[in-house]
Amino acid sequence: MEPFGSLRYGNPSGSHSLARDAVRAVDEAREQIAEIVGCRPSEVIFTSGGTEADNHAVTGGLPARSAQPVCSAVEHHAVLDVVHALGGHTVGVNSDGQIDHADLAALLNRLTESGAAVGVVSVMLANNEVGSINNLAEVAACIAEASHSRVAGESHIPLHTDAVQAAAWLDLRTAAMAADMISISAHKLGGPKGIGALVVRESTPIRPMILGGGQERDRRSGSANVPGIVGFAAALRVVDAERAETNQRVSQLREQLIIGLLESVTGLSETVDRSAQIPGSCHVCIEGVDSESLLLLLEAEGVLASAGSSCASGAQEASHVLTAIGMPDASARGALRLWLGWDSTQSDVDRALQAVPAAVQRVREFGI
């Protein structure tokens, strides 16, 4: 990234030599990302991150689609809040946080029978709080069946997936193959913050959401973040090359962490089944403990954790994900999100296994 922030600081929208250098860098990055995601380079739209990509996919651009959007009840707020703002619909999930296919089919059929058009269905590939993985091929099959019953002449309902959390752990070439639109972001891959992409298959119509200069084939205006784009592609290349080894190593660390916590902390339970999660996910709930107090004690011991989404700001709020999977309020208050990543080590797990039981005991004894 460094050369493109100083010596090679060209704007790819220009026509001089520095601009042409920047164009080549962006084009190479686009090709690399497309190969790893499993799409054509022309289908990659660079964005400021996952939130913008999600917003663009759900709205369809400006003006927003007139047809109603549908999403699962556990989506990231970058999808969920847009669906609510547009008067759309949410679909329930099972106890592991995966979309209920029967509920999705029933909703799409009801909307079809009422004459309402569905503009998009958005289902995240892996949940950002509890790590649940969705089978997008099965979701696409539900949508296809509903599409066949629509009024003749209407196009199929596009499937969007927020793959921001999934991209580090799952091969998007296969896991997201069924999606018409895919949101990804560099910061979940060890890359820079403030850069992401929305993949839009060529058969899927979309209008620009940000207007101005006509960049990204007139689908997303604004001067390209060349250093960010180069860093995004570099991070994704490394993740793709090392994914199998990383997944195996982190899965083993996660097993040690969860089993150790289950053995050392009474009233602790796994939030969702491990077999339904991506490898880095370790989400538990602890009875008789307030998450906010627990997090402060853990931070003092060098264990940086969270209770809900890392993207949420301000005071702790009840997790819409835990509510959707049917978690009782008493258990949800003790939610603890201990994610592992590509740089997690054995010493990190050992530290957590010492710090968490001690912090839980202190919260319970002193009522803090």
C-alpha positions in Angstrom: 0.0 0.0 0.0 2.8 2.4 0.9 3.9 3.4 -2.6 0.4 4.3 -3.6 0.1 6.7 -0.6 3.2 8.7 -1.5 5.4 8.2 -4.6 2.7 6.6 -6.8 -0.1 8.9 -5.7 -2.1 9.0 -8.9 -5.8 9.3 -9.4 -7.0 6.5 -11.7 -9.6 8.9 -13.1 -6.8 11.0 -14.7 -5.0 10.6 -17.9 -1.3 11.2 -17.1 1.4 8.6 -16.3 0.7 8.5 -12.6 -3.0 8.1 -13.3 -2.3 5.2 -15.7 -0.1 3.6 -13.0 -2.9 3.8 -10.5 -5.4 2.3 -13.1 -3.1 -0.7 -13.6 -2.9 -1.2 -9.8 -6.7 -1.0 -9.4 -7.2 -3.3 -12.4 -4.8 -5.9 -11.1 -6.4 -5.8 -7.7 -9.9 -6.2 -9.2 -8.7 -9.2 -11.2 -7.2 -10.8 -8.1 -10.3 -10.2 -6.0 -12.6 -11.5 -8.8 -10.6 -14.8 -9.1 -10.8 -15.4 -5.3 -14.5 -14.5 -5.0 -15.5 -16.4 -8.1 -16.7 -13.7 -10.4 -15.7 -11.6 -13.4 -13.5 -8.5 -12.8 -16.2 -6.4 -14.3 -18.6 -7.5 -11.6 -16.5 -6.1 -8.7 -17.6 -2.6 -7.5 -15.2 -1.1 -4.9 -16.9 0.6 -2.0 -16.0 2.2 1.3 -16.7 -1.1 3.1 -19.3 -3.7 4.0 -21.9 -1.2 5.2 -22.0 0.7 1.9 -22.0 -2.6 -0.1 -24.9 -3.9 2.0 -26.9 -0.6 1.6 -26.3 -0.6 -2.1 -27.4 -4.2 -2.6 -30.6 -3.9 -0.6 -31.7 -0.6 -2.0 -30.7 -1.3 -5.5 -29.2 2.2 -5.8 -31.0 5.5 -6.4 -33.9 5.6 -6.6 -34.4 2.6 -4.4 -36.2 -0.4 -5.9 -40.0 -0.1 -5.6 -40.3 -3.8 -4.8 -40.0 -4.9 -1.2 -36.8 -6.3 0.3 -36.7 -9.4 2.5 -33.9 -10.5 4.9 -33.3 -12.8 7.8 -33.9 -11.6 11.3 -30.2 -11.9 12.3 -28.7 -9.7 9.6 -26.1 -7.1 10.2 -27.8 -3.7 10.8 -26.3 -2.5 7.5 -28.9 -4.8 5.9 -31.6 -5.1 8.6 -32.0 -1.3 9.1 -32.3 -0.7 5.4 -34.9 -3.4 5.0 -36.9 -1.8 7.8 -36.5 1.7 6.4 -37.9 0.5 3.0 -40.9 -1.3 4.6 -39.5 -4.7 3.9 -39.9 -8.0 5.7 -37.8 -10.3 8.0 -37.7 -14.0 8.1 -37.2 -16.1 11.3 -34.2 -18.3 12.0 -33.6 -21.6 13.8 -31.9 -21.9 17.2 -28.5 -21.9 15.5 -29.2 -18.6 13.8 -29.7 -20.0 10.3 -32.6 -18.8 8.2 -35.7 -20.9 8.3 -36.3 -22.0 4.7 -39.9 -22.9 5.3 -40.6 -19.4 6.7 -38.8 -17.9 3.8 -40.8 -19.9 1.3 -44.1 -19.1 3.1 -43.4 -15.4 3.1 -42.4 -15.2 -0.5 -45.6 -17.2 -1.4 -47.8 -14.8 0.7 -46.2 -11.8 -1.0 -46.7 -13.3 -4.4 -50.3 -14.1 -3.8 -51.0 -10.6 -2.5 -49.5 -9.2 -5.7 -46.5 -7.6 -3.9 -43.2 -7.7 -5.7 -40.0 -8.7 -3.9 -36.9 -6.8 -5.0 -34.2 -8.7 -3.2 -33.7 -11.4 -0.5 -30.6 -10.8 1.7 -29.2 -13.7 3.8 -25.7 -13.4 5.3 -23.3 -16.2 4.6 -21.9 -16.2 8.2 -23.3 -14.3 11.1 -21.1 -11.6 12.6 -22.2 -12.3 16.2 -22.6 -16.0 16.6 -20.8 -17.3 13.4 -23.7 -19.3 12.0 -23.2 -20.4 8.4 -26.1 -20.4 5.9 -26.4 -22.7 2.9 -27.0 -20.2 0.1 -27.7 -22.9 -2.5 -30.7 -24.0 -0.5 -31.8 -20.4 0.0 -31.5 -19.8 -3.7 -33.6 -22.8 -4.4 -36.4 -21.4 -2.2 -36.2 -18.1 -4.0 -36.2 -19.8 -7.4 -39.3 -21.8 -6.6 -41.1 -18.6 -5.5 -39.9 -16.7 -8.6 -41.5 -19.4 -10.8 -44.9 -18.5 -9.4 -44.6 -14.8 -10.0 -46.4 -12.9 -12.7 -45.1 -13.8 -16.2 -42.4 -11.5 -17.5 -40.9 -10.5 -14.2 -37.3 -11.3 -13.5 -36.1 -13.6 -10.8 -35.7 -12.3 -7.3 -32.0 -11.6 -6.7 -30.2 -13.1 -3.7 -27.7 -10.9 -1.8 -25.3 -12.2 0.8 -23.3 -10.2 3.4 -20.1 -12.3 3.2 -18.0 -9.8 5.3 -17.6 -12.2 8.2 -17.4 -15.3 6.0 -14.7 -14.3 3.6 -11.8 -15.1 5.9 -13.0 -18.6 6.6 -15.0 -19.8 3.6 -14.1 -20.2 0.0 -16.5 -17.8 -1.7 -16.0 -19.4 -5.1 -18.3 -22.2 -3.8 -20.0 -20.9 -0.6 -21.3 -17.8 -2.4 -21.8 -19.2 -5.8 -25.6 -19.0 -5.6 -25.6 -15.3 -4.7 -26.4 -12.6 -7.3 -24.7 -9.9 -5.1 -21.9 -10.4 -2.5 -20.6 -7.9 0.1 -17.1 -8.2 1.4 -14.8 -5.9 3.4 -11.0 -5.8 3.8 -10.9 -5.2 7.6 -12.2 -8.7 8.4 -9.3 -10.2 6.4 -6.4 -8.4 8.1 -6.6 -5.7 5.4 -7.1 -1.9 5.8 -10.3 -0.4 7.1 -12.5 1.7 4.9 -12.4 -0.4 1.7 -14.7 -3.2 0.5 -16.6 -4.4 -2.5 -20.0 -5.3 -3.8 -20.0 -8.1 -6.4 -22.9 -7.8 -8.7 -23.4 -10.5 -11.3 -23.8 -9.2 -14.8 -27.4 -10.5 -15.0 -28.4 -8.4 -11.9 -29.5 -4.8 -12.6 -28.3 -2.2 -10.2 -28.2 1.6 -10.2 -25.5 3.8 -8.6 -26.1 4.9 -5.0 -23.3 7.4 -5.0 -23.5 9.8 -7.9 -20.9 12.3 -9.2 -17.9 11.2 -11.3 -19.2 8.0 -12.9 -16.4 5.8 -11.6 -16.7 2.0 -11.3 -18.5 1.8 -14.7 -20.9 4.4 -13.5 -22.0 2.3 -10.6 -20.2 4.0 -7.8 -18.8 7.5 -8.1 -15.8 8.8 -6.1 -12.1 8.8 -6.5 -10.7 5.3 -6.0 -9.0 4.5 -2.7 -5.9 3.1 -4.5 -3.8 2.2 -1.4 -6.9 0.6 0.2 -7.8 -1.4 -2.9 -4.2 -2.7 -3.3 -4.1 -3.6 0.4 -7.5 -5.3 0.1 -6.4 -7.5 -2.7 -3.1 -8.4 -0.9 -4.9 -9.4 2.3 -7.4 -11.5 0.4 -4.7 -13.3 -1.5 -2.9 -14.3 1.7 -6.2 -15.4 3.3 -7.1 -17.5 0.3 -3.6 -19.2 0.2 -3.5 -19.9 3.9 -7.2 -20.6 4.6 -7.0 -24.4 5.0 -4.1 -24.2 7.4 -5.6 -21.3 9.3 -9.0 -22.9 9.6 -7.5 -26.1 11.0 -5.3 -24.3 13.5 -7.9 -21.9 14.7 -10.5 -24.6 15.0 -8.2 -26.5 17.4 -7.7 -23.4 19.4 -11.4 -22.7 19.5 -12.1 -26.3 20.7 -9.6 -25.8 23.5 -11.1 -22.5 24.5 -14.8 -23.7 24.5 -14.1 -27.0 26.2 -11.9 -25.3 28.8 -14.6 -22.7 29.6 -17.3 -25.3 29.8 -15.2 -27.2 32.4 -14.2 -24.2 34.5 -17.3 -21.9 34.5 -20.6 -23.1 35.9 -23.7 -21.8 34.1 -21.8 -21.3 30.8 -23.3 -22.6 27.6 -22.5 -22.4 23.9 -24.9 -20.1 22.1 -25.1 -22.2 18.9 -23.9 -25.5 17.8 -20.2 -25.5 16.9 -20.8 -27.5 13.7 -22.9 -24.7 12.4 -20.2 -22.0 12.9 -17.2 -20.7 11.1 -13.9 -21.7 12.8 -13.2 -18.4 14.6 -16.5 -18.1 16.4 -16.6 -18.6 20.1 -19.9 -17.2 21.5 -21.1 -18.2 24.9 -23.7 -17.1 27.5 -23.1 -17.2 31.2 -25.9 -17.2 33.8 -25.8 -14.8 36.6 -23.3 -12.4 35.0 -23.7 -9.0 33.4 -21.6 -8.8 30.2 -20.6 -5.1 30.6 -19.0 -5.8 34.0 -17.3 -8.9 32.8 -15.9 -7.2 29.7 -14.2 -4.5 31.9 -12.6 -7.1 34.1 -11.4 -9.1 31.1 -9.9 -6.0 29.4 -7.9 -5.3 32.6 -6.4 -8.8 32.1 -5.5 -8.3 28.5 -8.5 -10.2 27.1 -10.4 -8.0 24.5 -13.9 -9.4 24.0 -17.4 -8.1 23.3 -20.9 -8.9 24.0 -22.6 -8.2 20.7 -21.6 -6.9 17.3 -18.3 -5.1 17.1 -19.9 -2.6 14.8 -22.3 -1.3 17.4 -21.5 1.9 19.2 -22.7 3.5 22.5 -24.2 1.6 25.4 -24.8 -2.1 25.4 -28.1 -3.0 23.9 -30.0 -6.3 23.7 -28.7 -8.3 20.7 -31.3 -8.7 18.0 -29.5 -11.9 17.0 -29.9 -13.6 20.4 -33.5 -12.5 20.5 -34.1 -14.0 17.1 -32.7 -17.4 18.1 -34.9 -17.5 21.2 -32.3 -16.8 23.8 -33.9 -15.9 27.2 -33.1 -12.3 28.3 -31.5 -13.6 31.5 -29.0 -15.7 29.5 -28.5 -13.0 26.8 -27.4 -10.5 29.5 -24.4 -12.8 30.0 -23.4 -13.0 26.4 -19.6 -13.2 25.7 -18.1 -13.0 22.3 -14.6 -14.4 22.2 -13.6 -14.4 18.5 -10.3 -15.9 17.3 -8.6 -14.8 14.1 -5.7 -15.7 11.9 -3.2 -14.2 14.4 -4.6 -15.9 17.5 -2.1 -18.0 19.4 -2.0 -20.7 22.1 -1.0 -18.1 24.6 -4.1 -16.1 23.8 -6.3 -19.1 24.6 -4.3 -19.9 27.8 -4.7 -16.3 29.0 -8.5 -16.3 28.3 -8.9 -19.6 30.1 -7.3 -18.0 33.2 -9.0 -14.7 33.0 -12.6 -15.6 32.2 -13.3 -18.0 35.1 -11.6 -15.5 37.5 -13.6 -12.6 36.2 -16.9 -14.5 36.3 -16.2 -15.5 39.9 -15.5 -11.9 40.9 -18.7 -10.6 39.2 -20.8 -13.2 41.0 -19.1 -12.7 44.4 -19.2 -8.9 44.4 -22.3 -8.4 42.3 -20.6 -6.0 39.9 
